[in-house]
């Protein structure tokens, strides 16, 4: 595997190597425009809210209904005697 090394100006000629970053005026302008670079913490959700949100989808409810019908049908088939005429 060949490793190609290029000097920084040839990789990105619009950004000269050794440039320190934002100027103080640009940093102050962005701070005033956007605000500080801080993570906003949300309130913790309770476990019950998380559990309830798992069943908010109609597809999930349909799958639970299908599982319940399948389970009850299988239990009903196992409870029938071997001589039962209808399957």
N, C-alpha and C positions, 0 to 999 in steps of 0.2 A: 504494500500500500504506500503510495507516494504522498508525502506531506508537502503541501505547497505553502510557502511562507511569502507573504507580500508585505511590503511596507504599508503603514497606515494610510498615507495619502493616496496610494493607488487603489485601496479598497473602497474608500469613501472620500473622493476628492473634495466634496462640498464641506467636509468637516476636517480642518487641518489638525494634524497631530499635536498634542501638547496644549490644546485649547482648554482652559480650566472649567468651562461650563457656563451657567447663566450668569449674566452680570447682576449686580446688586439692584439696579433699576428694573430689570426684567423679572427678577425674583420678587421684588416688592409689588410689581404690577400683577403678577400671577397670584400672589397671596391675597391681594385685595379683590381680584376678580373671582377666584375659585374658593379661597379660604385655606385654612391649614390642612396639611396632609395628615389627617387623623382618622382612625377607625371609629365609626359610630356603632356603639354597642346597643343591640336591641334587648328588650326585656325577655327573659327566659320563658319559654312556653312550657306549660305543665305537661306531664306525661299523658294525662287524659285528653288534652287538646290534640296532641300528636297522634294518639290512638284514634280519636274520632276523625281526624283529617285523613287517615288511611282508608276510611270507608266512605269518603265523600263522593267517589266516582260511581256512576251507574254501572259501569262494567264490573267493578269489584263486587257490587251488590248482586249483580246477575251471576257472577261466578260462585259466590257464596250460596245463592239459592240453588244453583245447579249441583253444587257439592252436597247440599242437604238432601235434595231429591235423590241423588245417586246413592247416598249413604242409606237413606230410609228404604229405597228400593232393594238394595243389596241385603239389608237386614231382613226385609220381608221375604226375600227369596230363600235365605238361609233358614228361616223359621218354618217354611212349608215342609210337609212330609214328602217323602220320596215318591209316593203314589199320586201326587198332585197332578191333575190333568193339564192345567194351563201354565205355561211358562212365562 
